[in-house]
Amino acid sequence: MTATGTRMPAEWEKQDAVLLAWPHRDSDWLPILEKITAVYVELTRRIVQFESVLIATPEPAAVKNCLSTARIDLGKIRIAQIPTNDTWTRDFGPITVLRDGKPLLLDFGFNGWGRKFPADRDNLATGRLHSAGCFGTTSREIIDLILEGGSIESDGAGTILTTSACLLNNNRNPHLNRRQIEQALSEYLGARQVLWLEHGHLAGDDTDSHIDTLARLCPDDTILYVRCNDPEDEHDSALQQMERQLRQLRNRSGEPFRLIPLPWPEPSYDEEGQRLPATYANFLIINGAVLVPTYADPADTTALAAIAEAFPGREIIGLDCRPVIRQHGSLHCITMQIPQGVLP
């Protein structure tokens, strides 16, 4: 990308902070609020070892008290009183690009993953954070397009990886076809190449196959992806087709990607017998480390080793996300990185 163009940084580039939206009683987390809050406390503890945390919550005093009780240093934490429907900041938080070398917060529309869930407060959260001064003088631009952060992956050099099941779904932007979506990704994110996966899904996933549940762009033209090794599993055929397509993808130089498979955890189910979308692809990259969702599963160790292979020199930290998948998401879904240069 040119210095005067638009570029969406890769997640592994330097960051100022990670944005979280704290679980609260007026959300779907209520039945397991204590358990999910413990996950957020540990997540915050891990992140502040490397960078700052920005927290949106309708109850700032309660969150501050919770973190103080856990003896977490509040010096690297900013808490803003922002109402939210839920906590999936990956999908309603700002998507940051560099335009003319300066960070710009893109505020895309969020409609609850195709109007599946209430999203009126979440859709306004980025604007409210900006109005509250949380992003300093960094500009915000409202984009008339439904786009969730979990639906796209950027290598920081013009390649965007996504899935057709999500971006071409009629519940997002029914007036736009594939070519028009690519034009929008080029205009807003600086995409020079859009790679579409046509296969792959997770049972229990409400996002219509977000890419961050299936395959992740990593440094040095590497892709970490989920592989199902159980022929009896309902996902086996679709994920085999996804793997074949990944082998056919090429970077902008025409070379194949280096592919590293992630293991397949044992099936998890909720109280009603619905399968939960546990995936190791939903990891979070921060300064100097990668936080990886774990599920008290025999495959956890293999997953940590695979991610370490893709991110040499970074600390690989597992975080028990069994409470998170109870609401059909995981670690990456509840976080949004804020690239360097955004915060005051």
C-alpha positions as CSV (number, residue, x, y, z in Angstrom):
1,M,0.0,0.0,0.0
2,T,1.2,3.5,-0.6
3,A,1.9,5.9,2.2
4,T,-1.0,8.1,1.1
5,G,-3.5,5.3,0.6
6,T,-5.9,3.4,2.9
7,R,-4.7,0.4,4.7
8,M,-6.3,-1.9,7.4
9,P,-3.5,-2.9,9.7
10,A,-3.0,-6.6,10.5
11,E,-3.9,-7.6,14.1
12,W,-0.3,-8.4,14.8
13,E,0.8,-4.8,14.3
14,K,1.4,-2.5,17.3
15,Q,-1.7,-1.7,19.4
16,D,-2.7,0.9,21.9
17,A,-5.4,-1.1,23.7
18,V,-8.1,-3.8,23.5
19,L,-11.7,-2.8,23.7
20,L,-14.1,-4.8,25.9
21,A,-17.8,-4.5,26.7
22,W,-18.3,-5.8,30.2
23,P,-21.1,-8.4,30.9
24,H,-24.1,-7.0,32.8
25,R,-27.4,-8.2,34.1
26,D,-29.4,-6.7,31.3
27,S,-27.8,-9.1,28.8
28,D,-27.9,-12.8,27.9
29,W,-25.1,-13.4,30.3
30,L,-27.4,-13.1,33.4
31,P,-27.7,-16.8,34.0
32,I,-23.9,-17.2,34.3
33,L,-22.9,-13.7,35.1
34,E,-20.5,-14.7,37.9
35,K,-18.7,-17.2,35.7
36,I,-18.4,-14.9,32.6
37,T,-17.3,-12.0,34.8
38,A,-14.4,-14.1,36.1
39,V,-13.4,-14.7,32.5
40,Y,-13.4,-11.0,31.8
41,V,-11.3,-10.3,34.9
42,E,-8.7,-12.8,33.9
43,L,-8.8,-11.5,30.3
44,T,-8.2,-8.0,31.5
45,R,-5.4,-9.1,33.8
46,R,-3.6,-10.8,30.9
47,I,-4.0,-7.9,28.5
48,V,-2.7,-5.2,30.9
49,Q,0.5,-7.1,31.1
50,F,1.1,-6.0,27.5
51,E,-1.1,-3.0,26.7
52,S,-4.1,-0.9,27.9
53,V,-7.7,-1.9,28.1
54,L,-10.7,0.2,27.3
55,I,-14.0,-1.0,28.8
56,A,-17.5,0.0,27.8
57,T,-20.1,-0.7,30.5
58,P,-23.4,0.7,31.8
59,E,-22.0,0.2,35.4
60,P,-18.5,1.7,35.6
61,A,-18.4,1.9,39.4
62,A,-19.2,-1.8,39.7
63,V,-16.5,-2.8,37.1
64,K,-13.9,-0.6,38.7
65,N,-14.7,-2.2,42.1
66,C,-14.5,-5.7,40.5
67,L,-11.1,-5.1,39.0
68,S,-9.8,-3.4,42.2
69,T,-10.9,-6.4,44.2
70,A,-9.0,-8.7,41.8
71,R,-5.9,-6.5,42.4
72,I,-5.6,-5.5,38.8
73,D,-3.7,-2.3,38.1
74,L,-6.2,0.3,37.0
75,G,-3.5,2.6,35.6
76,K,-3.7,0.9,32.2
77,I,-7.5,0.7,32.2
78,R,-10.1,3.3,31.1
79,I,-13.8,2.6,31.9
80,A,-16.5,4.5,30.0
81,Q,-20.2,4.5,30.9
82,I,-21.7,3.2,27.6
83,P,-25.0,1.2,27.4
84,T,-24.7,-2.1,25.4
85,N,-27.1,-4.9,24.4
86,D,-24.3,-7.4,24.7
87,T,-20.5,-7.8,24.8
88,W,-19.3,-8.8,21.3
89,T,-17.0,-5.8,20.6
90,R,-15.4,-7.6,17.7
91,D,-18.5,-7.0,15.7
92,F,-19.8,-3.6,16.9
93,G,-16.5,-1.9,17.8
94,P,-14.6,0.4,15.5
95,I,-12.6,-1.1,12.6
96,T,-9.5,1.0,12.4
97,V,-7.7,1.8,9.1
98,L,-4.8,4.1,8.3
99,R,-5.7,6.7,5.8
100,D,-3.0,9.0,4.6
101,G,-0.9,7.5,7.3
102,K,-3.3,8.5,10.1
103,P,-5.7,6.2,12.0
104,L,-9.3,6.5,11.2
105,L,-12.2,4.8,13.1
106,L,-14.7,3.3,10.7
107,D,-18.2,2.9,12.3
108,F,-19.9,0.3,10.2
109,G,-23.5,-0.7,10.8
110,F,-24.3,-3.6,13.1
111,N,-27.7,-5.3,12.9
112,G,-27.3,-8.2,15.3
113,W,-25.8,-10.6,12.8
114,G,-28.7,-10.3,10.4
115,R,-31.3,-9.1,12.8
116,K,-31.1,-12.3,14.9
117,F,-30.6,-10.3,18.2
118,P,-31.3,-6.8,19.6
119,A,-28.5,-4.4,18.5
120,D,-29.8,-0.9,19.0
121,R,-27.4,0.0,21.8
122,D,-24.5,-1.9,20.4
123,N,-24.8,-0.2,17.0
124,L,-24.4,3.2,18.8
125,A,-21.5,2.1,21.1
126,T,-18.6,3.3,18.8
127,G,-20.2,6.7,18.4
128,R,-20.8,7.0,22.1
129,L,-17.2,6.0,22.9
130,H,-16.0,8.6,20.4
131,S,-18.2,11.3,21.8
132,A,-17.0,10.5,25.3
133,G,-13.4,11.3,24.2
134,C,-12.2,7.7,24.5
135,F,-10.3,7.9,21.2
136,G,-8.9,11.3,21.7
137,T,-8.7,13.3,18.5
138,T,-8.9,10.3,16.2
139,S,-11.6,10.9,13.6
140,R,-14.6,8.6,13.2
141,E,-16.4,8.0,9.9
142,I,-19.9,6.4,9.7
143,I,-20.1,3.9,6.9
144,D,-23.5,2.9,5.4
145,L,-22.6,-0.8,5.2
146,I,-23.3,-3.7,7.6
147,L,-19.9,-5.2,8.4
148,E,-18.7,-7.0,11.5
149,G,-15.0,-7.2,12.5
150,G,-15.2,-10.9,12.9
151,S,-16.2,-11.4,9.3
152,I,-12.9,-10.1,7.9
153,E,-9.2,-10.8,8.2
154,S,-6.4,-8.4,7.0
155,D,-2.7,-9.1,6.4
156,G,-2.0,-5.4,6.6
157,A,-0.8,-5.4,3.0
158,G,-4.0,-5.3,1.0
159,T,-5.3,-8.9,1.4
160,I,-8.7,-9.4,3.0
161,L,-9.9,-13.0,3.8
162,T,-13.6,-13.5,4.3
163,T,-16.5,-16.0,3.8
164,S,-19.2,-15.8,1.2
165,A,-21.7,-17.3,3.7
166,C,-21.5,-14.1,5.8
167,L,-20.7,-11.2,3.5
168,L,-23.0,-12.3,0.8
169,N,-25.9,-13.2,3.1
170,N,-29.1,-11.4,2.3
171,N,-29.5,-10.5,6.0
172,R,-26.6,-8.1,5.8
173,N,-26.4,-6.0,2.6
174,P,-29.0,-7.6,0.2
175,H,-28.6,-4.8,-2.3
176,L,-24.9,-5.6,-3.0
177,N,-23.4,-8.4,-5.0
178,R,-20.0,-9.9,-4.6
179,R,-18.3,-7.4,-6.9
180,Q,-19.9,-4.5,-5.1
181,I,-18.8,-5.9,-1.7
182,E,-15.3,-6.2,-3.0
183,Q,-15.5,-2.6,-4.2
184,A,-16.6,-1.5,-0.8
185,L,-13.8,-3.4,0.9
186,S,-11.3,-1.7,-1.5
187,E,-12.8,1.7,-0.8
188,Y,-13.0,1.5,2.9
189,L,-10.3,-0.9,3.9
190,G,-7.8,-0.5,1.1
191,A,-8.3,-4.1,-0.1
192,R,-6.3,-5.0,-3.1
193,Q,-7.2,-8.7,-3.0
194,V,-10.3,-10.3,-1.5
195,L,-10.1,-14.0,-0.8
196,W,-13.4,-15.7,-0.4
197,L,-13.9,-19.0,1.4
198,E,-17.0,-20.8,0.1
199,H,-17.0,-23.7,2.6
200,G,-16.8,-24.1,6.4
201,H,-19.1,-23.5,9.3
202,L,-19.5,-24.3,13.0
203,A,-22.7,-25.7,14.5
204,G,-24.2,-23.3,17.0
205,D,-22.6,-20.3,15.3
206,D,-24.9,-17.3,15.0
207,T,-22.6,-15.2,12.8
208,D,-23.2,-17.1,9.4
209,S,-19.6,-18.3,9.4
210,H,-17.4,-15.5,10.5
211,I,-13.9,-16.0,9.2
212,D,-12.4,-15.7,12.7
213,T,-14.0,-18.9,13.7
214,L,-12.5,-20.8,10.8
215,A,-9.2,-19.4,9.4
216,R,-6.9,-16.6,10.4
217,L,-4.3,-14.7,8.5
218,C,-0.9,-14.7,10.3
219,P,2.5,-13.1,9.6
220,D,4.7,-14.3,6.7
221,D,1.7,-15.4,4.5
222,T,0.6,-18.0,7.0
223,I,-3.0,-19.2,7.7
224,L,-4.1,-21.0,10.8
225,Y,-7.3,-22.9,10.1
226,V,-9.5,-25.4,11.8
227,R,-9.3,-29.0,10.7
228,C,-11.8,-31.7,11.6
229,N,-10.2,-35.1,12.0
230,D,-13.4,-37.0,12.8
231,P,-15.1,-38.5,9.7
232,E,-18.3,-39.0,11.9
233,D,-18.5,-35.4,12.8
234,E,-21.1,-33.3,11.1
235,H,-18.5,-30.7,10.1
236,D,-16.1,-33.1,8.4
237,S,-17.2,-32.7,4.8
238,A,-17.4,-28.9,4.8
239,L,-14.1,-28.4,6.6
240,Q,-12.4,-30.7,4.2
241,Q,-13.7,-28.6,1.3
242,M,-12.5,-25.5,3.1
243,E,-9.0,-27.0,3.5
244,R,-8.9,-27.9,-0.2
245,Q,-9.8,-24.3,-1.1
246,L,-7.2,-22.9,1.3
247,R,-4.5,-24.9,-0.5
248,Q,-5.6,-23.2,-3.7
249,L,-5.5,-19.6,-2.4
250,R,-2.5,-17.4,-3.4
251,N,-1.0,-14.3,-1.9
252,R,-0.6,-11.1,-4.0
253,S,2.7,-12.4,-5.3
254,G,1.0,-15.6,-6.6
255,E,2.5,-17.9,-4.0
256,P,0.6,-20.4,-1.9
257,F,0.0,-19.7,1.8
258,R,1.8,-21.6,4.5
259,L,-1.0,-23.6,6.2
260,I,-1.0,-24.7,9.8
261,P,-4.0,-26.7,11.0
262,L,-5.6,-26.2,14.3
263,P,-7.0,-29.3,16.2
264,W,-10.7,-30.1,16.6
265,P,-11.9,-30.0,20.2
266,E,-14.4,-32.5,21.5
267,P,-18.0,-31.5,20.9
268,S,-19.6,-29.2,23.6
269,Y,-23.3,-28.8,24.2
270,D,-25.5,-26.5,26.2
271,E,-28.3,-27.6,28.6
272,E,-30.7,-27.9,25.7
273,G,-28.4,-30.2,23.8
274,Q,-27.4,-27.6,21.2
275,R,-23.8,-27.9,20.0
276,L,-21.6,-24.9,21.0
277,P,-19.1,-23.4,18.5
278,A,-15.8,-24.1,20.2
279,T,-12.9,-23.2,18.0
280,Y,-9.2,-22.5,18.5
281,A,-9.2,-20.1,15.6
282,N,-10.8,-17.4,17.8
283,F,-7.5,-16.3,19.3
284,L,-6.6,-12.7,20.1
285,I,-3.2,-11.2,19.0
286,I,-1.9,-8.4,21.3
287,N,1.5,-6.7,21.8
288,G,4.0,-9.5,22.5
289,A,1.5,-12.3,23.0
290,V,-1.4,-14.3,21.6
291,L,-4.3,-15.1,23.9
292,V,-5.8,-18.5,22.9
293,P,-9.2,-19.9,23.9
294,T,-9.1,-23.2,25.7
295,Y,-11.8,-25.6,26.6
296,A,-10.3,-28.0,29.2
297,D,-9.9,-30.3,26.2
298,P,-7.1,-32.8,25.3
299,A,-6.6,-30.7,22.1
300,D,-5.8,-27.5,24.1
301,T,-2.0,-28.3,24.2
302,T,-1.9,-29.1,20.5
303,A,-3.7,-25.8,19.7
304,L,-1.3,-23.7,21.7
305,A,1.7,-25.4,20.0
306,A,0.2,-24.7,16.5
307,I,-0.4,-21.0,17.3
308,A,3.1,-20.7,18.7
309,E,4.5,-22.0,15.4
310,A,2.7,-19.2,13.6
311,F,3.8,-16.5,16.1
312,P,7.4,-17.2,17.1
313,G,8.7,-14.8,19.7
314,R,5.3,-14.1,21.2
315,E,4.1,-15.5,24.5
316,I,1.2,-17.9,23.9
317,I,-1.3,-17.8,26.7
318,G,-4.4,-20.0,27.1
319,L,-7.6,-18.7,28.6
320,D,-10.4,-21.0,29.7
321,C,-13.4,-19.9,27.4
322,R,-15.9,-22.5,28.4
323,P,-18.2,-19.8,29.8
324,V,-17.8,-17.7,26.7
325,I,-19.0,-20.4,24.2
326,R,-22.2,-20.7,26.3
327,Q,-23.3,-17.7,24.3
328,H,-22.0,-19.1,21.0
329,G,-18.8,-17.0,20.7
330,S,-15.3,-17.1,22.0
331,L,-12.2,-15.0,22.8
332,H,-11.7,-13.0,19.6
333,C,-15.4,-12.3,19.5
334,I,-15.5,-10.4,22.8
335,T,-12.4,-8.2,22.0
336,M,-11.4,-5.5,19.5
337,Q,-7.9,-4.3,19.1
338,I,-7.2,-0.6,18.9
339,P,-4.2,0.0,16.7
340,Q,-1.3,2.2,17.7
341,G,-1.9,5.9,17.4
342,V,-5.6,6.0,18.1
343,L,-5.7,6.7,21.9
344,P,-4.6,9.9,23.4
